[in-house]
């Protein structure tokens, strides 16, 4: 190896290392949130009811990011029931924020497939028939659900949607619903 080729190799290696360090330093760091387990005394003072503190994200008129709101949920014995309570809380909305779900849309059932780390959400038929349509509206609904669930429950890595108990090709004609969705936390506002 000549002196010139050695010098080119060293300069290339130095440039690569500097670029790698720049990427590592400036990449967006996501803060991991774990629902906080809270114990509250029961009526008799001797029993405790377990609650978790969750972080819900909603759209707002003033930001492109989903805005955080904290709530507490009582922890039931069955994991799917906890997911149902969380989704009911999410769908009920928050004053001053936008929930991208048509009125009268209801969750029929929830299935957690542990081996696939996937939550299956089955909504009533009104989800597709009352949906306003448009690619943006579909994506807002999908990632509103997926990001909130995956952020608060780390065991959920992806979410699949069913409508009326069946797989549906699309929500309102634009986004393919046949495959599960993975979270995209870039839309969540960090504090």
Long-range contacts (C-beta under 8 A, 24 or more apart in sequence): 28-186, 30-185, 30-190, 31-190, 31-191, 32-154, 33-151, 33-152, 34-154, 35-152, 35-153, 37-75, 38-72, 49-74, 50-74, 50-75, 51-75, 52-82, 54-86, 54-89, 54-152, 55-151, 55-152, 56-89, 56-90, 56-94, 56-148, 56-152, 57-144, 57-147, 57-148, 57-151, 57-187, 57-188, 57-189, 58-93, 58-94, 58-97, 58-98, 58-99, 58-144, 59-97, 59-98, 59-99, 59-100, 59-140, 59-144, 60-96, 60-97, 60-98, 61-98, 63-189, 64-187, 65-187, 65-188, 65-189, 66-144, 66-147, 66-187, 66-188, 66-189, 67-97, 67-189, 68-188, 68-189, 68-191, 69-94, 69-97, 79-112, 80-110, 80-111, 80-112, 83-110, 83-112, 83-119, 83-149, 83-153, 84-110, 86-148, 86-149, 86-152, 86-153, 87-121, 87-145, 87-149, 90-144, 90-145, 90-148, 99-144, 100-137, 100-140, 100-141, 100-144, 101-141, 101-144, 102-126, 102-127, 102-130, 102-131, 102-132, 103-130, 104-130, 105-130, 108-164, 108-165, 112-155, 112-156, 114-155, 116-158, 117-155, 117-156, 117-157, 117-158, 118-156, 118-157, 118-158, 118-159, 118-160, 118-180, 119-149, 119-153, 119-156, 119-158, 119-159, 119-160, 120-159, 120-160, 120-161, 120-162, 121-145, 121-159, 121-160, 121-161, 121-162, 122-162, 122-163, 122-164, 122-165, 123-161, 123-162, 123-163, 123-164, 124-163, 124-164, 125-163, 125-164, 127-163, 127-171, 128-163, 128-168, 128-171, 128-172, 131-171, 131-172, 132-172, 133-172, 133-173, 133-174, 134-172, 134-174, 135-174, 135-175, 137-172, 138-170, 138-171, 138-172, 138-174, 138-175, 139-175, 141-171, 142-171, 142-175, 142-181, 143-181, 143-183, 143-184, 143-187, 146-181, 146-182, 146-183, 146-184, 147-183, 147-184, 147-185, 147-187, 147-188, 150-182, 150-183, 151-183, 151-185, 151-188, 157-182, 158-182, 158-183
